[in-house]
């Protein structure tokens, strides 16, 4: 057991704490259909996992030649997403155990997400995770979303922690890149398992290549309070 001070742990939300990507995909598909875009597939959606909602919509707006302002698209997607998250959001079971254990031991924790403030609050509320996280940061509240480090640095600031004393828990390459840019260690649980060997994951301290099906609270806890050396689970 390490005798160094306990780190602060900063969690990504979507695809890391909660299985919300199907909700985001459906919201995006329905939004694009309203602007005459059909055939938006799950495979297409996975290209944007880990990217902030605004940045995703900016890219889709350009790709499909949509004339509507980004703010209009953002409001529409948030509305469609919130309709779904109220009835269909699940916490990954081992991730809940990890959060509960860290909370019980007084480890400082935050959520830093590319989602909107309303989406973060709704997801945490309906899953009961809001009782564990008093510090949350939306990409709406910083200058740049992931893969830039802004959300993680702001989370550290609000926790009163130095970046080098923080560990990020992430499911997507852009988030791992952002954690590294922030000077933070990272636990990576690839949501899209075929991406586990992508170069973006190379800077993670530990990678669970099988994603949430391989992740365990005990393994993450052991790494976090063990030697923290690079490795794969």
C-alpha positions in Angstrom: 0.0 0.0 0.0 1.4 3.4 -1.0 2.1 5.9 1.7 1.7 8.9 -0.7 -1.4 11.1 -0.4 -4.5 9.8 -2.0 -5.0 11.0 -5.5 -8.0 12.9 -6.7 -10.0 10.9 -9.3 -11.7 12.6 -12.2 -14.2 10.6 -14.1 -15.5 11.0 -17.6 -19.2 10.4 -17.7 -20.5 9.0 -20.9 -19.3 5.5 -21.7 -17.2 5.5 -18.5 -19.6 5.9 -15.6 -22.8 5.4 -17.5 -23.8 3.6 -20.6 -25.2 6.6 -22.3 -23.7 6.3 -25.8 -26.8 4.5 -27.2 -28.8 7.5 -26.0 -26.5 9.9 -27.7 -26.5 7.9 -30.9 -30.3 7.9 -31.0 -30.5 11.6 -30.2 -28.0 12.4 -32.9 -29.8 10.1 -35.4 -33.1 11.7 -34.7 -31.7 15.2 -34.8 -30.0 14.7 -38.2 -33.2 13.2 -39.6 -35.0 16.5 -38.8 -32.5 18.2 -41.1 -33.0 15.6 -43.9 -30.0 13.5 -43.1 -30.7 9.7 -43.2 -28.5 6.7 -42.8 -26.5 7.9 -39.7 -25.2 4.6 -38.4 -23.8 3.4 -35.0 -20.4 3.0 -36.7 -20.5 6.6 -37.8 -21.4 7.6 -34.2 -18.5 5.8 -32.8 -16.1 8.1 -34.6 -17.2 10.9 -32.2 -17.1 9.0 -28.9 -15.0 11.0 -26.5 -15.5 14.3 -28.4 -17.6 17.0 -26.9 -21.2 17.5 -28.1 -20.5 20.9 -29.6 -17.4 19.8 -31.4 -19.3 16.7 -32.7 -22.1 18.8 -34.1 -19.7 21.3 -35.7 -18.2 18.4 -37.6 -21.5 16.8 -38.6 -22.9 20.2 -39.6 -19.9 20.6 -42.0 -20.0 17.0 -43.2 -23.7 17.1 -44.1 -23.9 20.7 -45.2 -26.5 21.7 -42.6 -27.4 25.4 -42.6 -28.7 25.6 -39.1 -26.5 27.3 -36.5 -24.5 25.1 -34.1 -26.3 26.5 -31.1 -29.6 25.4 -32.7 -28.3 21.9 -33.3 -26.9 21.8 -29.8 -30.2 22.7 -28.2 -32.0 20.2 -30.3 -29.7 17.3 -29.5 -29.7 18.1 -25.8 -33.5 18.1 -25.8 -33.7 14.8 -27.6 -31.0 13.3 -25.3 -32.7 14.4 -22.1 -35.9 12.8 -23.2 -34.1 9.4 -23.4 -31.8 9.7 -20.4 -34.7 10.1 -18.0 -35.8 6.5 -18.8 -32.8 4.7 -20.1 -29.5 5.3 -18.3 -27.5 2.6 -16.5 -24.4 2.8 -14.4 -21.7 0.2 -15.2 -21.9 -2.1 -12.2 -18.2 -2.3 -11.5 -17.8 1.4 -12.0 -20.5 2.0 -9.3 -18.5 -0.2 -6.9 -15.4 1.7 -7.7 -17.1 5.1 -7.0 -18.7 3.8 -3.8 -15.3 2.5 -2.5 -13.5 5.7 -3.3 -16.2 7.8 -1.7 -16.2 5.7 1.4 -12.5 6.3 1.8 -12.8 10.0 1.3 -11.0 10.2 -2.0 -11.8 13.5 -3.8 -13.8 12.9 -7.0 -15.2 14.9 -9.9 -16.9 14.4 -13.2 -15.5 16.1 -16.2 -17.5 15.6 -19.4 -18.1 16.9 -22.9 -21.8 16.8 -22.3 -23.9 19.8 -21.4 -24.5 20.8 -17.8 -28.1 19.7 -18.1 -27.1 16.3 -19.4 -24.6 15.7 -16.7 -27.0 16.7 -13.9 -29.7 14.5 -15.4 -27.6 11.5 -15.8 -26.1 11.7 -12.3 -29.5 12.4 -10.8 -31.4 9.5 -12.4 -28.7 7.0 -11.6 -28.2 8.2 -8.0 -24.5 9.1 -8.6 -25.2 12.7 -7.7 -24.7 11.8 -4.1 -21.1 11.0 -4.8 -20.1 13.9 -7.0 -20.3 17.5 -5.7 -17.8 18.7 -8.3 -18.7 18.4 -12.0 -17.4 20.2 -15.1 -19.1 20.5 -18.5 -17.1 21.3 -21.6 -19.7 24.2 -22.0 -17.9 25.9 -19.1 -14.3 25.9 -20.5 -12.7 27.2 -23.7 -12.1 23.8 -25.4 -13.4 20.3 -25.1 -11.5 17.1 -25.3 -8.9 16.2 -26.6 -7.8 19.5 -25.1 -7.2 19.3 -21.4 -9.4 22.2 -20.2 -12.2 20.1 -18.5 -9.7 18.1 -16.5 -7.7 21.1 -15.5 -10.8 22.9 -14.4 -11.9 19.8 -12.4 -8.6 19.8 -10.6 -8.9 23.5 -9.9 -12.3 23.0 -8.3 -11.1 20.1 -6.3 -8.1 22.1 -5.1 -5.8 19.4 -6.4 -2.6 19.7 -8.5 -2.9 18.1 -11.9 0.0 15.7 -11.2 -2.0 14.4 -8.2 -5.0 13.6 -10.3 -6.0 10.3 -12.0 -8.5 10.4 -14.9 -10.9 7.5 -15.7 -11.7 7.5 -19.4 -13.3 5.3 -22.1 -12.2 7.1 -25.3 -9.0 8.1 -27.0 -9.6 11.8 -27.0 -10.1 11.8 -23.2 -6.9 9.8 -22.7 -5.0 12.4 -24.8 -6.6 15.2 -22.8 -5.6 13.6 -19.5 -2.0 13.3 -20.7 -2.0 16.9 -21.9 -3.2 17.9 -18.4 -0.3 16.1 -16.8 -2.6 13.5 -15.2 -2.4 9.7 -15.0 -5.2 7.8 -16.6 -7.1 4.6 -16.3 -8.6 3.6 -19.7 -11.6 1.4 -20.3 -12.2 1.5 -24.1 -15.9 1.7 -24.9 -15.2 0.6 -28.4 -12.9 -2.4 -27.6 -11.4 -2.5 -31.1 -9.8 0.8 -30.4 -7.8 -0.4 -27.4 -4.6 -0.6 -29.4 -5.0 2.8 -31.0 -2.0 5.2 -30.3 -4.3 7.5 -28.4 -4.4 5.0 -25.5 -0.7 4.6 -25.3 -0.2 7.2 -22.6 -2.8 5.6 -20.2 -1.2 4.2 -17.1 -3.4 1.1 -17.3 -5.7 -0.1 -20.1 -8.5 -2.6 -19.8 -8.6 -3.8 -23.4 -11.9 -5.7 -22.9 -13.7 -2.5 -21.8 -16.3 -2.6 -19.1 -16.6 -6.4 -19.4 -13.0 -6.6 -18.2 -12.9 -3.7 -15.8 -13.2 -4.4 -12.1 -13.3 -2.0 -9.2 -10.7 -4.1 -7.3 -8.2 -4.0 -10.2 -8.5 -0.3 -10.6 -8.2 0.3 -6.9 -5.1 -1.9 -6.7 -3.4 0.0 -9.5 -4.5 3.3 -8.1 -3.0 2.7 -4.6 -0.2 0.3 -5.8 2.8 1.3 -7.7 0.8 3.0 -10.4 3.2 1.7 -13.1 2.2 1.5 -16.7 0.5 -1.7 -17.8 -2.5 -3.6 -19.1 -5.0 -5.3 -16.9 
